Amino acid sequence: MPAASLGFTIMREVNIKYDNPRVSDAIKRVTHYIHNSKHQGVSVLKIIHGYGSSGKGGAIRVKVREYLERQTAQRVIRGWIPGDEFSIFNPAVLKAFDVCGELHLDPDLERHNNGVTFIILR
């Protein structure tokens, strides 16, 4: 039985930092995964971008989130949730559960993982 018929929708997880790309290449990867995932019927895209090796917040994380803010304003995506705010006490997360039922099963829930971002697709 397909997951969608069980009240779930598709979630996808991708690692964009696996080879320590430049920021511009990381943004290109996010763009690709957003468009590709939309065409595959994915509802939520979890991006693993890391926090930054210096421990001060990596450039990829910062620039990806700035990019996602622009994509939200342009209505390309519904929105995004930083991993450090991925909590059942966040109203945006509760709304995202309505979009993707399997999201509540993600192991980063309540872990405050600043190295990931959840993208809610249209």
Secondary structure, 3 states (H helix, E strand, C coil): CCHHHHCCCEEEEEECCCCCCCHHHHHHHHHHHHHHHHHCCEEEEEEECCCCCCCCCCHHHHHHHHHHHHHHHCCCEEEEEEHHHCCCCCHHHHHHHHHCHHHHHCCCCCCCCCCEEEEEEC
